[in-house]
Amino acid sequence: METVWTNLSALNQFLIEKISKDYLGIQTDFRDSREFHPKGVKLDRLMDLLQKAWATSYMSGPSAKGYIDETKFVDASIELFYKDYSGYPEYPQLFPPFEHAVSILDLLFNCGPAAPDYIWGWRELKREQILETNKGINL
């Protein structure tokens, strides 16, 4: 069945959900922010949306530190986190040297079904290595 996309937003929502669920194994409910009828502009609009969705935490990209007013999150009792991309392992890319500033599509096209291991698997391996290193040590 062929889908005709009438706008970029609908295509983007479809791709985010498809990649998340089918390729990365993320199982969560996806909602369209328009369902919540957020009011305001910029950060005020985001805060209104988070409150209407009963959010208790919010994960932001690291570049947003320059414009996010953290006191708004404190006042709304919403815990604010910034995504930290450090420590992600390099994966084989078609054209070296390794480029970190790419989208999830680069990882999927270069690694296929192994892509989730580069996102989550290395953390589990690192945890197991730490546990093995500390075996027999009373902390």
Rosetta constraint file for C-alpha pairs under 8 A:
AtomPair CA 5 CA 10 HARMONIC 6.80 0.50
AtomPair CA 5 CA 11 HARMONIC 6.14 0.50
AtomPair CA 6 CA 10 HARMONIC 7.37 0.50
AtomPair CA 7 CA 11 HARMONIC 6.74 0.50
AtomPair CA 8 CA 12 HARMONIC 6.02 0.50
AtomPair CA 9 CA 13 HARMONIC 6.14 0.50
AtomPair CA 10 CA 14 HARMONIC 6.22 0.50
AtomPair CA 11 CA 15 HARMONIC 6.17 0.50
AtomPair CA 12 CA 16 HARMONIC 6.13 0.50
AtomPair CA 13 CA 17 HARMONIC 6.25 0.50
AtomPair CA 14 CA 18 HARMONIC 5.96 0.50
AtomPair CA 15 CA 19 HARMONIC 5.89 0.50
AtomPair CA 16 CA 20 HARMONIC 5.95 0.50
AtomPair CA 17 CA 21 HARMONIC 5.97 0.50
AtomPair CA 17 CA 30 HARMONIC 7.11 0.50
AtomPair CA 18 CA 22 HARMONIC 5.53 0.50
AtomPair CA 18 CA 23 HARMONIC 7.34 0.50
AtomPair CA 19 CA 23 HARMONIC 5.07 0.50
AtomPair CA 19 CA 24 HARMONIC 6.37 0.50
AtomPair CA 20 CA 24 HARMONIC 5.04 0.50
AtomPair CA 20 CA 25 HARMONIC 6.25 0.50
AtomPair CA 20 CA 26 HARMONIC 5.21 0.50
AtomPair CA 20 CA 27 HARMONIC 7.71 0.50
AtomPair CA 21 CA 25 HARMONIC 4.91 0.50
AtomPair CA 21 CA 26 HARMONIC 4.84 0.50
AtomPair CA 21 CA 27 HARMONIC 5.86 0.50
AtomPair CA 22 CA 26 HARMONIC 7.87 0.50
AtomPair CA 23 CA 113 HARMONIC 7.09 0.50
AtomPair CA 23 CA 115 HARMONIC 7.89 0.50
AtomPair CA 23 CA 116 HARMONIC 7.64 0.50
AtomPair CA 24 CA 115 HARMONIC 7.25 0.50
AtomPair CA 24 CA 116 HARMONIC 5.37 0.50
AtomPair CA 25 CA 116 HARMONIC 7.68 0.50
AtomPair CA 31 CA 35 HARMONIC 7.50 0.50
AtomPair CA 32 CA 36 HARMONIC 7.97 0.50
AtomPair CA 33 CA 37 HARMONIC 7.16 0.50
AtomPair CA 33 CA 38 HARMONIC 7.40 0.50
AtomPair CA 33 CA 49 HARMONIC 7.18 0.50
AtomPair CA 34 CA 38 HARMONIC 6.95 0.50
AtomPair CA 36 CA 49 HARMONIC 6.52 0.50
AtomPair CA 36 CA 52 HARMONIC 6.48 0.50
AtomPair CA 36 CA 53 HARMONIC 7.32 0.50
AtomPair CA 37 CA 49 HARMONIC 7.66 0.50
AtomPair CA 38 CA 45 HARMONIC 5.78 0.50
AtomPair CA 38 CA 46 HARMONIC 7.52 0.50
AtomPair CA 38 CA 48 HARMONIC 5.70 0.50
AtomPair CA 38 CA 49 HARMONIC 5.09 0.50
AtomPair CA 38 CA 52 HARMONIC 7.87 0.50
AtomPair CA 39 CA 44 HARMONIC 7.55 0.50
AtomPair CA 39 CA 45 HARMONIC 5.27 0.50
AtomPair CA 39 CA 48 HARMONIC 6.26 0.50
AtomPair CA 39 CA 49 HARMONIC 7.69 0.50
AtomPair CA 40 CA 44 HARMONIC 5.36 0.50
AtomPair CA 40 CA 45 HARMONIC 4.39 0.50
AtomPair CA 40 CA 48 HARMONIC 7.50 0.50
AtomPair CA 41 CA 45 HARMONIC 4.75 0.50
AtomPair CA 41 CA 46 HARMONIC 7.81 0.50
AtomPair CA 42 CA 46 HARMONIC 6.51 0.50
AtomPair CA 43 CA 47 HARMONIC 6.13 0.50
AtomPair CA 43 CA 68 HARMONIC 7.13 0.50
AtomPair CA 44 CA 48 HARMONIC 6.15 0.50
AtomPair CA 45 CA 49 HARMONIC 6.20 0.50
AtomPair CA 46 CA 50 HARMONIC 6.14 0.50
AtomPair CA 47 CA 51 HARMONIC 6.16 0.50
AtomPair CA 47 CA 72 HARMONIC 7.69 0.50
AtomPair CA 47 CA 73 HARMONIC 7.68 0.50
AtomPair CA 48 CA 52 HARMONIC 6.17 0.50
AtomPair CA 49 CA 53 HARMONIC 6.14 0.50
AtomPair CA 50 CA 54 HARMONIC 6.21 0.50
AtomPair CA 50 CA 55 HARMONIC 5.15 0.50
AtomPair CA 51 CA 55 HARMONIC 5.97 0.50
AtomPair CA 51 CA 76 HARMONIC 7.65 0.50
AtomPair CA 55 CA 78 HARMONIC 6.71 0.50
AtomPair CA 56 CA 77 HARMONIC 6.94 0.50
AtomPair CA 56 CA 78 HARMONIC 4.72 0.50
AtomPair CA 56 CA 79 HARMONIC 6.14 0.50
AtomPair CA 57 CA 78 HARMONIC 4.93 0.50
AtomPair CA 57 CA 79 HARMONIC 4.32 0.50
AtomPair CA 57 CA 80 HARMONIC 5.79 0.50
AtomPair CA 57 CA 81 HARMONIC 7.48 0.50
AtomPair CA 58 CA 78 HARMONIC 6.89 0.50
AtomPair CA 58 CA 79 HARMONIC 6.19 0.50
AtomPair CA 58 CA 80 HARMONIC 5.05 0.50
AtomPair CA 58 CA 81 HARMONIC 6.09 0.50
AtomPair CA 59 CA 80 HARMONIC 6.20 0.50
AtomPair CA 59 CA 81 HARMONIC 4.77 0.50
AtomPair CA 59 CA 82 HARMONIC 5.59 0.50
AtomPair CA 59 CA 83 HARMONIC 6.36 0.50
AtomPair CA 60 CA 64 HARMONIC 6.73 0.50
AtomPair CA 60 CA 80 HARMONIC 7.46 0.50
AtomPair CA 60 CA 81 HARMONIC 6.14 0.50
AtomPair CA 60 CA 82 HARMONIC 4.83 0.50
AtomPair CA 60 CA 83 HARMONIC 5.99 0.50
AtomPair CA 61 CA 65 HARMONIC 7.92 0.50
AtomPair CA 61 CA 82 HARMONIC 5.59 0.50
AtomPair CA 61 CA 83 HARMONIC 5.26 0.50
AtomPair CA 61 CA 84 HARMONIC 7.96 0.50
AtomPair CA 62 CA 82 HARMONIC 5.35 0.50
AtomPair CA 62 CA 83 HARMONIC 5.82 0.50
AtomPair CA 62 CA 84 HARMONIC 6.92 0.50
AtomPair CA 64 CA 68 HARMONIC 5.89 0.50
AtomPair CA 65 CA 82 HARMONIC 7.94 0.50
AtomPair CA 69 CA 73 HARMONIC 7.60 0.50
AtomPair CA 70 CA 74 HARMONIC 6.52 0.50
AtomPair CA 70 CA 80 HARMONIC 7.44 0.50
AtomPair CA 71 CA 75 HARMONIC 5.97 0.50
AtomPair CA 72 CA 76 HARMONIC 6.18 0.50
AtomPair CA 73 CA 77 HARMONIC 6.03 0.50
AtomPair CA 73 CA 78 HARMONIC 5.00 0.50
AtomPair CA 73 CA 79 HARMONIC 6.51 0.50
AtomPair CA 73 CA 80 HARMONIC 6.54 0.50
AtomPair CA 74 CA 78 HARMONIC 6.08 0.50
AtomPair CA 74 CA 79 HARMONIC 7.00 0.50
AtomPair CA 88 CA 118 HARMONIC 7.06 0.50
AtomPair CA 88 CA 119 HARMONIC 7.04 0.50
AtomPair CA 88 CA 122 HARMONIC 7.88 0.50
AtomPair CA 89 CA 118 HARMONIC 6.39 0.50
AtomPair CA 89 CA 122 HARMONIC 7.42 0.50
AtomPair CA 90 CA 98 HARMONIC 6.89 0.50
AtomPair CA 90 CA 100 HARMONIC 7.89 0.50
AtomPair CA 90 CA 118 HARMONIC 7.94 0.50
AtomPair CA 91 CA 98 HARMONIC 7.72 0.50
AtomPair CA 91 CA 107 HARMONIC 7.63 0.50
AtomPair CA 91 CA 110 HARMONIC 7.93 0.50
AtomPair CA 91 CA 111 HARMONIC 7.52 0.50
AtomPair CA 91 CA 118 HARMONIC 7.33 0.50
AtomPair CA 92 CA 98 HARMONIC 7.65 0.50
AtomPair CA 92 CA 110 HARMONIC 6.67 0.50
AtomPair CA 92 CA 111 HARMONIC 7.38 0.50
AtomPair CA 93 CA 98 HARMONIC 6.45 0.50
AtomPair CA 93 CA 106 HARMONIC 7.93 0.50
AtomPair CA 93 CA 110 HARMONIC 5.83 0.50
AtomPair CA 94 CA 110 HARMONIC 6.94 0.50
AtomPair CA 102 CA 106 HARMONIC 6.30 0.50
AtomPair CA 103 CA 107 HARMONIC 7.28 0.50
AtomPair CA 104 CA 108 HARMONIC 6.24 0.50
AtomPair CA 105 CA 109 HARMONIC 5.96 0.50
AtomPair CA 106 CA 110 HARMONIC 6.04 0.50
AtomPair CA 107 CA 111 HARMONIC 5.74 0.50
AtomPair CA 107 CA 112 HARMONIC 7.44 0.50
AtomPair CA 107 CA 115 HARMONIC 6.02 0.50
AtomPair CA 108 CA 112 HARMONIC 4.84 0.50
AtomPair CA 108 CA 113 HARMONIC 7.44 0.50
AtomPair CA 108 CA 115 HARMONIC 5.68 0.50
AtomPair CA 111 CA 115 HARMONIC 5.29 0.50
AtomPair CA 114 CA 118 HARMONIC 7.17 0.50
AtomPair CA 115 CA 119 HARMONIC 6.84 0.50
AtomPair CA 116 CA 120 HARMONIC 5.93 0.50
AtomPair CA 116 CA 121 HARMONIC 6.72 0.50
AtomPair CA 117 CA 121 HARMONIC 3.96 0.50
AtomPair CA 117 CA 122 HARMONIC 6.24 0.50
AtomPair CA 118 CA 122 HARMONIC 6.10 0.50
AtomPair CA 119 CA 123 HARMONIC 7.96 0.50
AtomPair CA 120 CA 124 HARMONIC 6.87 0.50
AtomPair CA 121 CA 125 HARMONIC 6.29 0.50
AtomPair CA 122 CA 126 HARMONIC 5.96 0.50
AtomPair CA 123 CA 127 HARMONIC 6.12 0.50
AtomPair CA 124 CA 128 HARMONIC 6.20 0.50
AtomPair CA 125 CA 129 HARMONIC 6.18 0.50
AtomPair CA 126 CA 130 HARMONIC 6.23 0.50
AtomPair CA 127 CA 131 HARMONIC 6.21 0.50
AtomPair CA 128 CA 132 HARMONIC 6.09 0.50
AtomPair CA 129 CA 133 HARMONIC 6.05 0.50
AtomPair CA 130 CA 134 HARMONIC 6.12 0.50
AtomPair CA 131 CA 135 HARMONIC 5.99 0.50
